[in-house]
Amino acid sequence: MSEHTRVSPARTLRDLVPGEAWDQLTSGRRRTHPAGTTLLRQGDTGTHVLALVRGLVKVVRRDIDGRERLLSFRGPGEVLGEIAVQNGRTRLADVQTMRECEVASIPASVFESFVVRHDLPGRLACLANDRLWEQTEAGEGDLDQRLAGVLLRLVSMSEDRVFRLTRTELAQHLGAGRNSVSDALRRLGPRCVRADKTCIEVVDERRLHALLPERL
């Protein structure tokens, strides 16, 4: 297995600031939410951000025609809802928990002061570009490779192997048909990935890594 793959550990806001700064940011009001909870809603005003202390979430946008698109996944160390706060606009998507999550709620004014104090505008812009690149990679190229990359990224950000995720949601994220995703899962096989109606389990990471192209 080559270590020069296209999957690298996801950077988070926690990676951009000293540990004590992250601890201070998340030291306020915390709440624990079960899987299936909507933490932020598309169209709401950006009055606050959420810092994800523990757990895994998905970002889902509803199009004008009502169809849903699973845009991305976020793990511990991420800040959620910051774009609406920074741009002074409404939220562009829902944020939903995939497992039990612990979050800290931070008022917009407190977060904006934190960004200035730690000189984060440029680094947050780079982080947004990284996320856009991840979304682009998920929708382009060989489906088996894209599926492998997404599953490995989920393992990397959550340090877990079982995810509350359906074939339909994977298809939304990968920009593919549900049947095509089912076919890709069958090609990977149960020794690599197991899937039922509501969950995906990564059995062998090495087999997934072997599918990925090497970086040039």
LINDAJO-V486516 format. One record per pair of residues at least 6 apart in sequence whose ideal C-beta (glycine too) atoms are under 7 Angstrom apart, sorted by the first residue. I is the first residue (numbers start at 1). J is the second residue. Records with the same first field share a line. If there is no record, write none. Layout:
I = J / J
//
This chain:
1 = 206 / 209 / 210
2 = 214
4 = 214 / 215
5 = 209 / 212 / 214 / 215
6 = 137 / 149 / 212 / 213 / 215
7 = 149 / 152 / 153 / 156 / 212
9 = 156
10 = 75 / 153 / 156 / 157
11 = 127 / 130
12 = 77 / 78
13 = 77 / 78 / 79
14 = 22 / 77
15 = 77
16 = 120 / 123
17 = 118
21 = 118
25 = 51 / 106 / 114
26 = 51 / 53 / 104
28 = 104 / 106
29 = 104 / 105
30 = 53 / 102 / 103 / 104
31 = 103
32 = 100 / 102
33 = 39 / 97 / 101 / 103
34 = 97 / 100
35 = 97 / 98 / 99 / 100 / 164
36 = 97
37 = 96 / 97
38 = 94 / 96
39 = 50 / 57 / 80 / 95 / 96 / 97 / 103
40 = 50 / 80 / 81 / 91 / 94 / 95
41 = 91 / 94
42 = 61 / 62 / 91 / 92 / 93 / 94
43 = 90 / 91
44 = 90 / 91
45 = 90
46 = 81 / 84 / 85 / 89 / 91 / 108
47 = 108
48 = 105 / 106 / 107 / 108
49 = 79 / 80 / 81 / 82 / 85 / 106 / 111
50 = 80 / 81 / 103 / 104 / 105
51 = 79 / 103 / 104 / 106
52 = 74 / 75 / 76 / 77 / 78 / 80 / 101 / 103
53 = 76 / 102 / 103 / 104
54 = 76 / 101 / 102
55 = 76 / 97 / 99 / 100 / 101 / 102
56 = 73 / 75 / 98 / 99 / 158
57 = 74 / 80 / 95 / 96 / 97 / 98 / 101
58 = 70 / 73 / 96 / 98
59 = 71 / 72 / 74 / 93 / 95
60 = 68 / 69 / 70 / 71 / 93 / 94 / 96
61 = 69 / 71 / 92 / 93
62 = 68
63 = 69
68 = 172
69 = 172
70 = 169 / 172 / 173
71 = 93 / 135
72 = 131 / 134 / 135
73 = 154 / 157
74 = 80
75 = 157 / 158
80 = 95
81 = 91 / 95
82 = 111
83 = 92
84 = 90 / 91
85 = 108 / 111 / 112
98 = 163 / 164 / 165
99 = 164
115 = 121 / 124
137 = 146 / 149
138 = 146 / 150 / 173 / 174
139 = 174 / 175
143 = 174 / 176 / 180 / 184
144 = 184 / 187 / 211
145 = 211 / 212 / 213
146 = 174
147 = 174 / 181 / 184
148 = 208 / 211 / 212
149 = 212
150 = 173 / 174
151 = 193 / 202 / 208
152 = 205 / 208 / 209
154 = 163
155 = 161 / 202 / 205
161 = 201 / 202
162 = 199 / 201
163 = 199 / 200
164 = 198 / 199
165 = 199 / 200
166 = 197 / 198
167 = 178 / 181 / 182 / 195
168 = 178
170 = 181
171 = 177 / 178 / 181
174 = 181
185 = 193 / 195
191 = 203 / 204
192 = 203 / 204 / 207 / 208
193 = 200 / 201 / 202 / 203
194 = 201 / 203
202 = 208
//
